[in-house]
Amino acid sequence: MCAKDTHEGLFSTLSFGDFWEWVVAHPNCILRAGIQNSVIYDDEDYHWHLTQDGPDIFLVQVIRGKRLVGEFVVYSDSVAYVQTLAGEQEGEVLFEALAAEESETPLVCFFAMSHGFDVEMGDSPHRVH
C-alpha cells in the first residue's frame, strides 16, 4: 500500500485509488495539476472539482463561477502507482501518477500540493490545511 519515507515524513509511493480518495478531500490544497504537456494553476477565482465518471475515469476540472476553465482526464488502469517527491517550492509536495505500461512518457499526471499525504490514524482523522 504505502511506504513511508522517514527522512522527509512523506510517503514515497501509494496506489492511485488511495491518492484519489485523499486528494478529493483536499481540493483547496492543490497548487497546480496537469498532464505531460499541460498545467492548470490554482487561482483565488478558481475552484477545483474532482469527480469520477464510472469506476475507472477520473476528472480533474478547474471552474470559475459556472465556467469550465480547464480539465484533464485520468484513466485509473493507465496508472501503476503515485510517487511523492519534494516540490519546487519549500513546503510543496509533488505527487506523480506514473504509467502502468512502459512508454516514452511515463508521467500520466501530477499534482503539486501545499502539504503531503497525511494518514488518518485511529478515531481522530488528521488533516493539514
N, C-alpha and C positions, 0 to 999 in steps of 0.2 A: 504494500500500500504506500507508505511514505517512509523515507529515510531521512532522519534528522541530521543536519549539519551542525554539530555542536559548537564550531568556531563562530559561526555567524548567527546562530539562533534561528536559522531558516531551514526549510525543508528543501532538499536537493531535487527530489522527484516526487510526483504524485500522479494518480490517474486523472484523465480528463474529466470523468464524472465527479470525482471529489473536488477538483478545481472549480468546475462549473457551479456546483452546488454552493461553494464558498463565495465565488465572485458575484453570483446573483444576490447574495446577502450584503455585498459591499460595492454597489454601483457608484456611490459617491466618492469612492477611494480610487477610481480609475483616473489616471493622469493622461494616458493615451493608449490606444489599442490599434491593431492593424494586421494586415496580411503582408505577404512578400513585398509588394510594390506600393502599398497604400497605408497611410497612417491617419487615424482620426484623433484629433487632440481635444481634450476637455476644455470647456469654457464655461464661465458662470451663467451664460444664457442658454446652455445646452443641458440636457439630461440624458443619461444612458438608459437604454431599455434593452434588457437581456431576456430572451424568451426562447422557447422551443417550438418547432413545427414538426410534431411527431417525435418519436423516441431518439432519432439519430441526427436531426437537423437543428442546429443551434444558431440563433440570430443575434447579432450584436448591432444595435442601432443607436444613433445619436439623434435626438429630436430637439427642435427649438419651437416652443409652443406646440402647434399641431403639425409642423412641417418636418419631414424627414430630411436630415442634413447629410447623414452618411450611414452606410450599412455594409456589413460583410457576413457571410455565412460560413459556418464550420460544420463539416460532416464528421461526427464522432468516430466513425470507423476509419477515418483517414489519420487519426491521431494515435500514436503509440503511447505517449506519456507527456507530462508537462514538467519542464525543469525550471528551477528557480535560480536566478542569478542576481548579483548586486546590480542596481540600476545605474544610470548615468549620473544622477544627482545624489547627494547624501540623503539617506532615508528612503530612497526609491528602490523598489524591488521589481525585477523583471520576471515575468512568467512566460516561457516559450513553449508552445504546443508543437511537438516535433512529429514528423510524418511516420506513419506505421510502415510504409513501404520505402525502400531505398530510392532516392530520387536526387536530381540536381538541386532541388530546393527543399531541404529537409524541414524548413520552418513552415508550419501550417498557419499559425497566427501567434500574436503576442499581446500581452497586457502589461503596461507599466503601472504599478500600484503605489500608493502612498505608504503602504506597510506590507509586511509579509503575511504568509498563511498562518493564521492562529488556530490552534487546535482547541476545540471546545472540550473542556475536561469536567468530568463529574456532572453534578446537577446545576452548576453555575456556568453558563456559557460566557466566554470571554471574547469580546470583540474590541479591536482597537480602531478608533476613528479620529 
